[in-house]
Amino acid sequence: MTEYTPFLVMAAALIALGFAAYKYFSVKRLPEGTEEMAAISAKIRKGAMAYLKRQYKTVAIFFAVIIVLLTVLAVAGTITPFVPVAFLTGGVFSGLSGFIGMKISTYANSRTAQGAREGLNRGLKIAFSSGMVTGLTVVGLGLFDISFWFILLKFGFKLPIEDLTSTMLTFGMGASSMALFARVGGGIFTKAADVGADLVGKVEAGIPEDDPRNPACIADNVGDNVGDVAGMGADLYESYVGSIISSGALAVAAGYGLKGVLLPMCIAAIGIIASIISCFFVSTKEGAGQKQLLSSLRKGTYSAALISALASVALIFAITPDHLGLIGAVVSGLLAGVLIGYFTEYYTSDSYKPTQKLSKSSETGTATIIIDGIALGMNSTAIPVIIVGVSILVSYFCAGGIASFESGLYGVGLSAVGMLSTLGITLATDAYGPIADNAGGIAQMSGLPEEVRERTDALDSLGNTTAATGKGFAIGSAALTALALIVSYTDEITNINPELLDLSITNPAVLIGLFIGAMLPFLFSALTMQAVGRAAQKVVVEVRRQFREITGLLDGKAEADYATCVDICTKSSLKEMIAPAALGVVSPIVVGLVLGCNGVVGMLAGALVSGFALAIMMSNSGGAWDNAKKYIEAGHSGGKGSEDHKAAVVGDTVGDPFKDTAGPSVNILIKLLSMVSIVFAGLIVAIGGLGIF
C-alpha cells in the first residue's frame, strides 16, 4: 500500500486544482454589473497585471544568479544536482499560486459588488468562492510539487529515504525567495498607495475613501491584490511546503522511515478534502452583523479542522499504529491554528472590546490612539506565544519526546503540518478580504445605491478582520515551521560532521548569533517601513500635484490620472524590495562564514523568537487601528468627518505598513533564513564549520 500512497497524495493535489479551476470559471461567468463597474475593475486588473509582470522580470534576474551559484555548488559536490532545478520549481509554483489568486481576485471584485446589489449573502458567497480559488491553488500546487519530486526521486532515481528527504529539504529555498519578493514588493506597493491616498484624500481634501476624484484610489485597489492576495498566497505556499518537507526529514532522523515521511503528506491531502467539503457550510442571512458574518466564516474553518482531525486519527491508526501519540501532535497543531485565529480576531475586530476601546482613544487626539494601538499590539503577543508554546510541549511529549528526543521533534513538525492542513479554507477567508475591499471601492466609485454600500461596507469590515486573522495564522504557522527547519538544519550539520555542533548558551558563537538573529527582524522591518515611507511620499506629491493642476478634479468635472500613481508605486516597490530581500539571503551565509555552524543556529533561534513576537505586534496593531477607524465611520465616537475620525485615519495610516508590509514579511524572513542555512550548510562546513572559533 505504501508504494501507492504518493500517487494518492498527488491525486488529492489534482483534486484541489480541479476544484479551484471549477470555482474560477464559475465566478468568471457571473455578471460584472454596470459598464462603469466593469471599467473600474478592468483598470484594477490592468494595473495589477502590469505590476506582477515587472516584478517577475526583476525576480527572474535574482533567480538566474542563484541558479548559477547553486549549479556551481552542485558541481563542487556540496549540494545534490537536483537542487538548482527544484529551487526553480519551488519559486515558479510559489509565484504561480500568487498570480492565479491575484487573477481571480481582480475578476471577482466587480462581481462581488454586483452580488451585493442582490443581497448580503450573495456578495459573501462570491467573494468567498474567489478566496477558495486562491486557497486551493496554493495547497494544490504545493502538494503537487512535493509529491512530484518524491515520486521522481524515490521511484525514478531510486534514492534511499535518508538522501531523498535531505535533498527535498533544500527545495523550499525557491519558494521562500519568491515569497519574500512577493510579500515585500506587494506590501510596499499597497501601503505606498494606501498611505498616499489617505493622507491627501481623506485628511487634506476631506473626500471619502475610494472616491474617483482621488488619483491614488486605483493604485490602492491594485495594491490590495498584489500585496494581500499574490503576496499572501506565495507566503503561505512557502509555509505549507516547508512544514511538510521538514517533517519528512525529522521522521527519518526519528527512525520512522518511509511511513513517517509519507504521514505529513497524507495529512495535507486529508486537509484538502476537508477544506473542499467545508466551503459549502459558509453562508449568512440578510442584515447580518459583524459577529454573525464572522460566525459564517468560522463554520467553514472550524468544520474543516474537525473533519481533518477525525480523518487524521484514522490515518495514524492505519499508517503508524505503534505510534498513536502522534494523534495528539497533529490535533494540537490544528487546535493551535484555530485558537490563534480566534484571539487575533478578538484583538482586531470592532465587535470586541480592545478595538472598541482603541477607537475611544481618538477622542483625545492622534497621539493617544497611536500609543494605545502600539500597546494593544504588544499586549496581543502574549496569548499566541503561550498557544504555540503549549502546542510544542503537547506535540513533543505526545510523540514520545520523553523516550526519544528525535521522536518528540518529529511531533513538533507534525503539529505544524496539522496547523496548515486546512490551509485551503483558512487562506480563503484571508483572500476574501481584499476582494471585499475592492468591491466596496467599486461600489463607491460607480455610485451604487446606499443599501449596496452598506452591504459592501459590512463585507469590507469583515474582510479587515479575516485579513488580520489570516496574518495571525500565517505568523503562528511560520513559527512552528521555522522551528522544524532549525532542527532540520542541525540534523543536516550532524550528518555532515557531528563534532561541529556545540549549542551551549555559553558558546560565544551561539551567543553572538542569538543577538544578531534577534536584531535581524527589527532591521528588516525598518528597511521595509522606510521603503513604504519613501514610496508614499512620491504618491503624496503626485496626488497633490493633480489636485492642484487638473482643473475641476476636486469638483468631479475632470478625471484623475490613475496610471501615473500606479506607475510610481510599481517602480518604487520593485526598487525598494531589493535591500530587504538581500538581507534575508546574505545574512545566514555571512554569519556561517564568520561564526560557523553554531553561530547560524544561534542566529536562527534569535530571529525566530524576536520575529514571531514582532510580527504579531505589528499585524495586530495595524489591524486594530484599521477597524477602529471603520468603527468610528459606522457612527461611533464622533462619526465620519469628525476630529476623532481624522485622528483614527492617521492611526490607520501608521498601521498600514505595520500590518501589510513589515509584519507579514517578517514571518517569511524567519523561514527564509532557515532555508538558506540548510541549502548552504555543506558550503559552510567545507569552508570551515567553526568560523573564527
C-alpha positions as CSV (number, residue, x, y, z in Angstrom):
1,M,0.0,0.0,0.0
2,T,2.9,2.4,0.9
3,E,4.2,2.4,-2.7
4,Y,0.8,3.8,-4.0
5,T,0.5,6.4,-1.3
6,P,2.5,9.2,-3.1
7,F,0.2,8.8,-6.1
8,L,-2.9,9.2,-3.9
9,V,-1.3,12.3,-2.4
10,M,-0.8,13.7,-6.0
11,A,-4.4,12.8,-6.8
12,A,-5.5,14.9,-3.8
13,A,-3.4,17.8,-5.1
14,L,-5.0,17.5,-8.6
15,I,-8.5,17.4,-7.0
16,A,-7.7,20.7,-5.3
17,L,-6.5,22.2,-8.5
18,G,-9.6,20.9,-10.4
19,F,-12.0,22.3,-7.8
20,A,-10.1,25.6,-7.9
21,A,-10.5,25.7,-11.7
22,Y,-14.2,25.0,-11.3
23,K,-14.6,27.9,-8.9
24,Y,-12.5,30.2,-11.1
25,F,-14.7,29.7,-14.1
26,S,-17.9,29.7,-12.1
27,V,-17.0,33.2,-10.8
28,K,-15.9,34.5,-14.2
29,R,-19.3,33.5,-15.7
30,L,-21.1,35.8,-13.2
31,P,-22.2,39.3,-14.4
32,E,-19.8,42.2,-13.7
33,G,-22.6,44.8,-13.1
34,T,-22.8,48.1,-14.9
35,E,-20.4,49.3,-17.6
36,E,-18.8,51.6,-15.1
37,M,-18.2,48.8,-12.6
38,A,-16.7,46.7,-15.3
39,A,-14.4,49.5,-16.5
40,I,-13.1,50.2,-12.9
41,S,-12.5,46.5,-12.4
42,A,-10.6,46.4,-15.7
43,K,-8.3,49.3,-14.6
44,I,-7.5,47.5,-11.3
45,R,-6.8,44.3,-13.2
46,K,-4.6,46.0,-15.8
47,G,-2.6,47.7,-13.0
48,A,-2.1,44.5,-11.0
49,M,-1.0,42.6,-14.1
50,A,1.4,45.3,-15.1
51,Y,3.0,45.2,-11.6
52,L,3.3,41.5,-11.5
53,K,4.8,41.3,-15.0
54,R,7.5,43.8,-14.0
55,Q,8.0,42.1,-10.6
56,Y,8.6,38.7,-12.2
57,K,11.1,40.2,-14.6
58,T,13.1,41.5,-11.6
59,V,12.8,38.3,-9.7
60,A,13.9,36.3,-12.7
61,I,17.3,38.1,-12.6
62,F,17.7,37.1,-9.0
63,F,16.7,33.5,-9.7
64,A,19.1,33.3,-12.6
65,V,22.0,34.4,-10.3
66,I,21.1,31.9,-7.6
67,I,20.6,29.0,-10.0
68,V,24.1,29.7,-11.4
69,L,25.5,29.7,-7.8
70,L,23.7,26.5,-6.9
71,T,24.9,24.8,-10.1
72,V,28.5,25.7,-9.2
73,L,27.9,24.2,-5.7
74,A,26.4,21.1,-7.2
75,V,29.4,20.6,-9.5
76,A,31.6,21.1,-6.4
77,G,29.7,18.4,-4.6
78,T,28.4,20.5,-1.6
79,I,24.7,20.0,-2.7
80,T,22.9,17.4,-4.9
81,P,22.4,18.2,-8.6
82,F,18.6,18.2,-8.1
83,V,18.7,21.4,-6.0
84,P,19.0,24.0,-8.8
85,V,16.1,22.6,-10.7
86,A,14.0,22.1,-7.6
87,F,14.8,25.7,-6.5
88,L,13.3,26.9,-9.8
89,T,10.2,24.7,-9.5
90,G,9.6,25.9,-5.9
91,G,9.9,29.5,-7.0
92,V,7.7,29.1,-10.1
93,F,4.9,27.3,-8.2
94,S,5.0,29.8,-5.4
95,G,4.8,32.7,-7.9
96,L,2.1,30.9,-9.9
97,S,-0.1,30.4,-6.8
98,G,0.0,34.1,-6.0
99,F,-0.6,35.0,-9.7
100,I,-3.7,32.8,-10.0
101,G,-5.0,34.2,-6.7
102,M,-4.5,37.8,-7.9
103,K,-6.1,37.0,-11.3
104,I,-9.3,35.7,-9.8
105,S,-9.5,38.5,-7.1
106,T,-9.4,41.1,-9.9
107,Y,-12.2,39.4,-11.7
108,A,-14.2,38.9,-8.5
109,N,-14.2,42.4,-7.2
110,S,-16.9,43.9,-9.5
111,R,-18.8,40.6,-9.4
112,T,-18.9,40.8,-5.6
113,A,-20.2,44.4,-5.8
114,Q,-22.9,43.2,-8.3
115,G,-23.7,40.3,-5.9
116,A,-24.2,42.8,-3.1
117,R,-26.8,44.5,-5.2
118,E,-28.8,41.3,-4.9
119,G,-28.1,40.6,-1.2
120,L,-25.5,40.3,1.5
121,N,-25.3,36.5,1.3
122,R,-24.8,36.7,-2.5
123,G,-21.9,39.1,-2.1
124,L,-20.3,37.0,0.7
125,K,-20.5,33.8,-1.4
126,I,-18.9,35.3,-4.5
127,A,-16.0,36.8,-2.5
128,F,-15.5,33.6,-0.5
129,S,-15.7,31.4,-3.6
130,S,-12.9,33.5,-5.2
131,G,-10.9,33.2,-2.0
132,M,-11.3,29.4,-2.3
133,V,-9.6,29.6,-5.7
134,T,-6.5,31.1,-4.0
135,G,-6.5,28.7,-1.1
136,L,-6.9,25.6,-3.1
137,T,-4.4,26.7,-5.7
138,V,-1.8,27.2,-3.0
139,V,-2.3,23.8,-1.4
140,G,-2.8,22.1,-4.7
141,L,0.4,23.4,-6.3
142,G,2.3,22.9,-3.1
143,L,1.3,19.3,-2.6
144,F,1.7,18.5,-6.3
145,D,5.3,19.9,-6.2
146,I,6.2,17.8,-3.2
147,S,4.6,14.6,-4.4
148,F,6.1,15.0,-7.9
149,W,9.6,15.3,-6.5
150,F,9.1,12.5,-4.1
151,I,7.9,10.1,-6.8
152,L,10.7,11.2,-9.1
153,L,13.5,10.7,-6.5
154,K,12.0,7.6,-4.9
155,F,10.9,5.6,-8.0
156,G,12.8,7.3,-10.8
157,F,16.3,7.8,-9.2
158,K,15.9,5.2,-6.5
159,L,17.3,7.4,-3.8
160,P,17.4,5.9,-0.2
161,I,14.9,7.6,2.0
162,E,17.7,9.4,4.0
163,D,19.1,11.0,0.9
164,L,15.6,11.7,-0.5
165,T,14.5,13.7,2.5
166,S,17.8,15.5,2.8
167,T,17.6,16.5,-0.9
168,M,13.9,17.6,-0.7
169,L,14.7,19.7,2.4
170,T,16.7,22.1,0.2
171,F,13.8,22.6,-2.3
172,G,12.0,25.2,-0.1
173,M,14.5,27.9,-0.8
174,G,12.9,28.7,-4.1
175,A,9.5,29.1,-2.6
176,S,11.0,31.2,0.3
177,S,12.8,33.5,-2.1
178,M,9.7,34.1,-4.3
179,A,7.5,34.6,-1.2
180,L,9.8,37.3,0.2
181,F,9.9,39.2,-3.1
182,A,6.1,38.9,-3.5
183,R,5.3,39.9,0.1
184,V,7.8,42.7,0.4
185,G,7.3,44.2,-3.0
186,G,3.5,43.8,-2.9
187,G,3.4,45.2,0.7
188,I,5.4,48.3,-0.3
189,F,3.2,48.9,-3.3
190,T,-0.1,48.6,-1.5
191,K,0.8,50.7,1.5
192,A,2.5,53.4,-0.5
193,A,-0.7,53.8,-2.4
194,D,-2.9,53.5,0.6
195,V,-1.0,56.0,2.8
196,G,-0.8,58.5,-0.1
197,A,-4.5,58.2,-0.8
198,D,-5.5,58.5,2.8
199,L,-3.2,61.4,3.8
200,V,-4.1,63.6,0.8
201,G,-7.6,62.4,0.1
202,K,-9.1,61.9,3.5
203,V,-7.1,64.1,5.8
204,E,-6.3,67.1,3.5
205,A,-9.0,67.1,0.8
206,G,-11.7,65.7,3.1
207,I,-13.1,63.3,0.4
208,P,-14.2,59.7,1.1
209,E,-12.0,56.6,0.7
210,D,-12.1,55.2,-2.9
211,D,-13.5,58.4,-4.2
212,P,-12.9,58.5,-8.0
213,R,-11.5,62.1,-7.6
214,N,-8.6,60.7,-5.7
215,P,-5.7,59.9,-8.2
216,A,-4.3,57.1,-5.9
217,C,-7.6,55.2,-5.4
218,I,-7.0,52.7,-8.3
219,A,-3.4,52.2,-7.1
220,D,-4.8,51.5,-3.7
221,N,-7.1,48.8,-5.1
222,V,-4.4,47.3,-7.2
223,G,-2.2,47.1,-4.1
224,D,-4.8,45.1,-2.2
225,N,-4.5,42.4,-4.8
226,V,-0.7,42.3,-5.3
227,G,0.1,42.5,-1.6
228,D,-2.7,40.7,0.2
229,V,-3.5,38.1,-2.4
230,A,-0.4,37.4,-4.5
231,G,1.9,38.1,-1.6
232,M,-0.1,36.1,1.0
233,G,-0.5,33.2,-1.4
234,A,3.2,33.0,-2.0
235,D,3.9,33.4,1.7
236,L,1.6,30.5,2.8
237,Y,2.7,28.3,-0.1
238,E,6.2,28.5,1.5
239,S,5.0,27.6,5.0
240,Y,2.9,24.8,3.7
241,V,5.7,23.2,1.7
242,G,8.3,23.9,4.4
243,S,6.3,22.2,7.1
244,I,5.7,19.0,5.1
245,I,9.3,18.5,3.9
246,S,10.9,19.4,7.2
247,S,8.6,16.9,9.0
248,G,9.6,14.3,6.5
249,A,13.3,14.9,7.3
250,L,12.6,14.8,11.0
251,A,10.8,11.4,10.5
252,V,13.9,9.9,9.1
253,A,16.0,11.2,12.0
254,A,13.5,9.8,14.5
255,G,13.6,6.3,12.8
256,Y,10.1,6.3,11.4
257,G,11.3,5.5,7.9
258,L,9.1,5.8,4.8
259,K,5.8,5.7,6.6
260,G,6.9,8.6,8.8
261,V,7.8,10.6,5.7
262,L,4.5,9.9,4.0
263,L,2.4,10.7,7.0
264,P,2.6,14.5,6.8
265,M,1.9,14.3,3.1
266,C,-1.2,12.3,3.7
267,I,-2.4,14.7,6.5
268,A,-2.0,17.5,4.0
269,A,-4.1,15.5,1.5
270,I,-6.8,15.0,4.0
271,G,-6.9,18.7,4.8
272,I,-7.6,19.4,1.1
273,I,-10.6,17.2,1.1
274,A,-11.8,18.7,4.4
275,S,-11.4,22.2,3.1
276,I,-13.5,21.4,-0.1
277,I,-16.3,19.9,1.9
278,S,-16.4,22.7,4.5
279,C,-16.6,25.5,1.9
280,F,-20.2,24.6,1.4
281,F,-21.0,25.5,5.0
282,V,-20.3,29.2,4.5
283,S,-23.4,31.4,4.2
284,T,-25.2,34.1,6.0
285,K,-28.6,35.9,6.2
286,E,-29.6,39.4,5.1
287,G,-28.9,42.2,7.5
288,A,-26.3,40.1,9.5
289,G,-24.0,42.0,11.8
290,Q,-20.2,41.5,12.1
291,K,-20.4,38.7,14.7
292,Q,-22.9,36.8,12.5
293,L,-20.7,37.3,9.4
294,L,-17.6,36.1,11.4
295,S,-19.6,33.1,12.6
296,S,-20.5,32.3,8.9
297,L,-16.8,32.0,8.0
298,R,-16.0,30.2,11.3
299,K,-18.4,27.5,10.4
300,G,-16.2,26.7,7.4
301,T,-12.8,26.8,9.1
302,Y,-14.0,25.0,12.3
303,S,-15.7,22.2,10.4
304,A,-12.6,21.7,8.2
305,A,-10.5,21.4,11.4
306,L,-12.9,18.9,12.9
307,I,-13.1,16.8,9.7
308,S,-9.3,16.9,9.3
309,A,-8.7,15.9,12.9
310,L,-11.1,12.9,12.8
311,A,-9.6,11.7,9.5
312,S,-6.1,12.2,10.7
313,V,-6.8,9.9,13.7
314,A,-8.0,7.2,11.3
315,L,-4.9,7.8,9.1
316,I,-2.4,7.4,12.0
317,F,-4.2,4.2,13.1
318,A,-3.7,2.9,9.6
319,I,-0.1,4.0,8.9
320,T,1.6,4.1,12.3
321,P,-0.5,2.0,14.7
322,D,2.5,1.7,17.0
323,H,2.8,5.5,17.5
324,L,-0.7,6.7,18.3
325,G,0.7,9.5,20.3
326,L,1.2,11.3,17.0
327,I,-2.6,12.0,17.1
328,G,-2.0,14.4,19.9
329,A,0.7,16.2,17.9
330,V,-1.5,16.7,14.9
331,V,-4.5,17.8,16.9
332,S,-2.5,20.2,18.9
333,G,-1.4,21.9,15.8
334,L,-4.9,22.1,14.4
335,L,-6.2,23.5,17.7
336,A,-3.4,26.0,17.9
337,G,-4.2,27.3,14.5
338,V,-7.9,27.8,15.4
339,L,-7.1,29.5,18.7
340,I,-4.5,31.9,17.2
341,G,-7.1,32.9,14.6
342,Y,-9.7,33.4,17.3
343,F,-7.6,35.6,19.5
344,T,-6.3,37.6,16.6
345,E,-9.9,38.3,15.7
346,Y,-10.6,39.3,19.3
347,Y,-7.8,41.9,19.3
348,T,-8.5,43.3,15.9
349,S,-12.3,43.1,15.3
350,D,-14.5,46.0,16.2
351,S,-17.0,43.5,17.6
352,Y,-14.8,43.2,20.7
353,K,-13.7,45.5,23.4
354,P,-10.0,46.0,22.5
355,T,-10.7,47.7,19.2
356,Q,-13.8,49.5,20.5
357,K,-11.7,50.9,23.4
358,L,-9.0,51.9,20.9
359,S,-11.5,53.9,18.9
360,K,-12.3,56.0,22.0
361,S,-8.6,56.9,22.3
362,S,-9.2,59.1,19.2
363,E,-11.3,61.5,21.4
364,T,-8.1,62.9,22.9
365,G,-6.2,63.1,19.6
366,T,-3.8,61.4,17.3
367,A,-1.0,60.7,19.8
368,T,-3.2,58.7,22.2
369,I,-4.7,56.4,19.5
370,I,-1.2,55.7,18.3
371,I,0.1,55.0,21.8
372,D,-2.8,52.8,22.7
373,G,-2.6,51.0,19.3
374,I,1.0,50.1,19.8
375,A,0.2,48.9,23.4
376,L,-2.7,46.8,22.1
377,G,-0.3,45.1,19.7
378,M,2.3,44.4,22.3
379,N,-0.4,43.1,24.7
380,S,-1.7,40.7,22.0
381,T,1.6,38.9,21.7
382,A,1.2,37.0,25.0
383,I,-1.6,34.6,24.1
384,P,-0.2,33.4,20.7
385,V,3.2,32.8,22.3
386,I,1.6,30.8,25.0
387,I,-0.5,28.8,22.5
388,V,2.5,28.0,20.3
389,G,4.5,27.1,23.5
390,V,1.7,24.7,24.7
391,S,1.4,23.2,21.2
392,I,5.1,22.5,21.1
393,L,5.0,20.9,24.6
394,V,2.0,18.8,23.8
395,S,3.2,17.6,20.4
396,Y,6.7,16.9,21.8
397,F,5.5,14.7,24.6
398,C,2.6,13.0,22.7
399,A,5.1,11.9,20.0
400,G,7.3,10.3,22.6
401,G,9.8,13.0,23.4
402,I,10.5,11.6,26.9
403,A,11.8,8.4,25.5
404,S,13.3,9.8,22.2
405,F,14.3,13.4,21.6
406,E,14.1,12.9,17.8
407,S,10.6,11.5,18.1
408,G,9.5,14.5,20.1
409,L,10.9,16.8,17.4
410,Y,9.0,14.9,14.7
411,G,5.9,15.5,16.7
412,V,6.6,19.3,16.7
413,G,6.9,19.1,12.9
414,L,3.6,17.2,12.6
415,S,1.9,19.9,14.7
416,A,3.0,22.5,12.0
417,V,1.6,20.2,9.3
418,G,-1.7,19.9,11.3
419,M,-2.0,23.6,11.7
420,L,-1.5,24.1,8.0
421,S,-3.5,21.1,6.8
422,T,-6.7,23.1,6.4
423,L,-4.9,26.0,4.6
424,G,-7.2,25.6,1.6
425,I,-10.2,27.1,3.5
426,T,-8.2,29.2,6.0
427,L,-6.4,31.1,3.2
428,A,-9.8,31.5,1.5
429,T,-11.1,33.6,4.5
430,D,-8.0,35.7,4.2
431,A,-8.0,36.2,0.4
432,Y,-11.7,37.1,0.8
433,G,-10.7,40.4,2.4
434,P,-9.0,42.2,-0.5
435,I,-11.9,41.1,-2.8
436,A,-14.5,42.6,-0.4
437,D,-12.3,45.8,0.0
438,N,-12.2,46.2,-3.8
439,A,-15.9,45.6,-4.1
440,G,-16.6,48.4,-1.6
441,G,-14.3,50.7,-3.7
442,I,-16.1,49.8,-6.9
443,A,-19.5,50.4,-5.3
444,Q,-18.2,53.8,-4.1
445,M,-16.7,54.9,-7.4
446,S,-19.6,53.7,-9.5
447,G,-22.2,55.4,-7.3
448,L,-24.2,52.4,-6.3
449,P,-27.3,52.9,-4.0
450,E,-26.7,53.4,-0.3
451,E,-28.1,49.9,0.6
452,V,-25.5,48.3,-1.6
453,R,-22.8,50.4,0.0
454,E,-24.0,49.3,3.4
455,R,-23.6,45.6,2.3
456,T,-20.2,46.1,0.8
457,D,-19.1,48.1,3.9
458,A,-20.2,45.1,6.1
459,L,-18.3,42.7,3.8
460,D,-15.2,45.1,3.8
461,S,-15.2,45.3,7.6
462,L,-15.4,41.6,7.8
463,G,-12.5,41.4,5.4
464,N,-10.4,43.6,7.6
465,T,-10.9,41.1,10.4
466,T,-10.3,38.0,8.3
467,A,-7.2,39.6,6.9
468,A,-5.8,40.2,10.4
469,T,-6.8,36.6,11.4
470,G,-5.1,35.2,8.3
471,K,-1.9,37.1,9.2
472,G,-2.0,35.8,12.7
473,F,-2.4,32.2,11.4
474,A,0.4,32.8,8.9
475,I,2.7,34.0,11.7
476,G,1.8,31.1,14.0
477,S,2.4,28.5,11.3
478,A,5.7,30.3,10.3
479,A,6.9,29.9,13.9
480,L,6.3,26.1,14.0
481,T,7.6,25.6,10.5
482,A,10.8,27.7,11.3
483,L,11.3,25.6,14.4
484,A,11.1,22.4,12.5
485,L,13.5,23.8,9.9
486,I,16.0,24.8,12.6
487,V,16.0,21.2,13.9
488,S,16.4,20.0,10.3
489,Y,19.4,22.3,9.9
490,T,21.1,20.8,13.0
491,D,20.4,17.3,11.7
492,E,22.0,18.3,8.3
493,I,25.1,19.5,10.1
494,T,25.2,16.4,12.3
495,N,25.0,14.2,9.2
496,I,28.0,16.0,7.6
497,N,30.2,16.3,10.8
498,P,28.6,15.6,14.2
499,E,31.6,17.0,16.0
500,L,30.9,20.6,14.9
501,L,27.9,21.4,16.9
502,D,28.2,22.9,20.4
503,L,24.9,24.6,21.1
504,S,25.7,25.6,24.7
505,I,24.4,29.1,25.5
506,T,27.9,29.9,26.9
507,N,29.4,29.2,23.5
508,P,30.4,32.7,22.2
509,A,29.4,31.8,18.6
510,V,25.9,30.8,19.7
511,L,25.5,33.9,22.0
512,I,26.6,36.3,19.3
513,G,24.4,34.5,16.8
514,L,21.4,35.0,19.2
515,F,22.0,38.7,19.3
516,I,22.4,39.0,15.6
517,G,19.3,36.9,15.0
518,A,17.2,38.9,17.4
519,M,18.3,42.1,15.7
520,L,17.5,41.0,12.1
521,P,13.7,41.2,12.2
522,F,14.0,44.8,13.5
523,L,16.5,45.8,10.9
524,F,14.4,44.1,8.2
525,S,11.2,45.8,9.4
526,A,13.0,49.2,9.4
527,L,14.0,48.7,5.8
528,T,10.5,47.8,4.7
529,M,8.8,50.6,6.6
530,Q,11.3,53.2,5.3
531,A,10.6,51.9,1.9
532,V,6.9,52.5,2.3
533,G,7.6,56.0,3.6
534,R,9.8,56.9,0.6
535,A,7.3,55.5,-1.9
536,A,4.3,57.1,-0.1
537,Q,6.0,60.5,-0.2
538,K,6.2,60.2,-4.0
539,V,2.5,59.3,-4.2
540,V,1.5,62.2,-1.9
541,V,3.4,64.7,-4.0
542,E,1.8,63.3,-7.2
543,V,-1.8,63.4,-5.7
544,R,-1.3,67.0,-4.5
545,R,0.1,67.9,-8.0
546,Q,-3.0,66.5,-9.7
547,F,-5.4,68.3,-7.2
548,R,-3.5,71.5,-7.9
549,E,-3.0,71.3,-11.7
550,I,-6.0,69.3,-13.1
551,T,-8.8,71.9,-13.3
552,G,-12.1,70.6,-12.0
553,L,-10.8,67.4,-10.5
554,L,-12.0,68.1,-6.9
555,D,-15.4,69.2,-8.3
556,G,-15.8,65.9,-10.2
557,K,-15.7,67.6,-13.6
558,A,-12.3,66.1,-14.7
559,E,-10.8,62.6,-14.5
560,A,-7.7,61.8,-12.4
561,D,-4.6,60.4,-13.9
562,Y,-4.7,57.0,-12.1
563,A,-2.0,55.4,-14.3
564,T,0.8,57.7,-13.0
565,C,0.2,56.7,-9.4
566,V,0.1,53.0,-10.3
567,D,3.4,53.5,-12.2
568,I,5.0,55.4,-9.2
569,C,4.1,52.6,-6.8
570,T,5.3,49.9,-9.2
571,K,8.7,51.4,-9.8
572,S,9.2,52.3,-6.1
573,S,8.2,48.9,-4.8
574,L,10.5,47.0,-7.2
575,K,13.4,49.2,-6.4
576,E,12.8,49.2,-2.6
577,M,12.3,45.4,-2.2
578,I,15.9,44.6,-3.1
579,A,17.7,45.6,0.1
580,P,15.3,43.6,2.5
581,A,15.4,40.6,0.2
582,A,19.2,40.7,0.1
583,L,19.4,40.9,3.9
584,G,17.4,37.6,4.2
585,V,19.6,35.7,1.7
586,V,23.0,37.0,2.6
587,S,22.8,37.0,6.5
588,P,22.9,33.2,7.0
589,I,25.9,32.9,4.7
590,V,27.9,35.7,6.2
591,V,27.1,34.5,9.8
592,G,28.1,31.0,8.8
593,L,31.4,32.0,7.3
594,V,32.3,34.2,10.4
595,L,30.7,32.4,13.3
596,G,30.4,28.9,11.9
597,C,27.5,26.4,12.2
598,N,26.9,27.1,15.9
599,G,26.5,30.9,15.2
600,V,24.0,30.1,12.5
601,V,21.9,28.1,14.9
602,G,22.0,31.0,17.4
603,M,21.0,33.4,14.7
604,L,18.1,31.3,13.6
605,A,16.8,30.9,17.2
606,G,17.1,34.6,17.9
607,A,15.3,35.6,14.7
608,L,12.5,33.1,15.3
609,V,11.8,34.4,18.9
610,S,12.0,38.1,18.2
611,G,10.5,37.8,14.8
612,F,7.4,35.9,16.0
613,A,6.6,38.5,18.7
614,L,7.4,41.5,16.5
615,A,5.2,40.2,13.6
616,I,2.2,39.6,15.9
617,M,2.6,43.0,17.5
618,M,2.8,44.9,14.2
619,S,0.0,42.9,12.5
620,N,-2.4,43.2,15.3
621,S,-1.7,46.9,16.0
622,G,-2.3,47.7,12.3
623,G,-5.5,45.6,12.2
624,A,-6.9,47.2,15.3
625,W,-6.2,50.7,14.0
626,D,-7.9,49.9,10.7
627,N,-11.0,48.6,12.4
628,A,-11.1,51.4,15.0
629,K,-11.3,53.8,12.0
630,K,-14.1,51.7,10.5
631,Y,-15.9,51.6,13.9
632,I,-15.9,55.4,14.0
633,E,-17.1,55.6,10.4
634,A,-20.0,53.5,11.4
635,G,-21.2,56.3,13.6
636,H,-19.3,55.8,16.9
637,S,-17.1,58.3,18.8
638,G,-18.0,61.3,16.7
639,G,-18.6,59.6,13.3
640,K,-17.1,60.1,9.9
641,G,-15.6,63.5,9.3
642,S,-15.1,64.4,12.9
643,E,-11.8,65.2,14.7
644,D,-12.0,61.7,16.2
645,H,-12.2,60.3,12.7
646,K,-9.2,62.3,11.5
647,A,-7.1,61.0,14.4
648,A,-8.2,57.4,13.6
649,V,-7.2,57.9,9.9
650,V,-3.7,58.9,11.0
651,G,-3.5,55.9,13.3
652,D,-4.7,53.7,10.4
653,T,-2.0,55.2,8.2
654,V,0.7,54.4,10.7
655,G,-0.7,50.9,11.0
656,D,-0.8,50.2,7.3
657,P,2.9,49.4,6.9
658,F,2.7,47.6,10.2
659,K,0.1,45.1,9.2
660,D,0.5,44.8,5.4
661,T,4.3,45.2,4.8
662,A,6.7,44.7,7.8
663,G,4.6,42.4,10.0
664,P,3.7,39.7,7.4
665,S,7.1,39.9,5.8
666,V,8.9,39.1,9.0
667,N,7.4,35.6,9.1
668,I,8.9,34.9,5.6
669,L,12.2,36.2,6.8
670,I,12.5,33.7,9.7
671,K,11.7,30.8,7.3
672,L,14.0,32.1,4.5
673,L,16.9,32.3,7.0
674,S,16.4,28.7,7.8
675,M,16.1,27.6,4.2
676,V,19.2,29.4,3.1
677,S,21.1,28.0,6.0
678,I,20.1,24.4,5.1
679,V,21.0,24.9,1.4
680,F,24.4,26.3,2.1
681,A,25.2,24.0,5.1
682,G,27.6,21.9,3.0
683,L,29.4,25.0,1.8
684,I,29.8,26.4,5.4
685,V,31.2,23.1,6.7
686,A,33.5,22.7,3.7
687,I,35.0,26.2,4.2
688,G,35.2,26.0,7.9
689,G,32.4,24.8,10.1
690,L,33.5,26.6,13.2
691,G,34.2,30.0,11.6
692,I,36.6,32.2,13.5
693,F,36.2,30.0,16.5
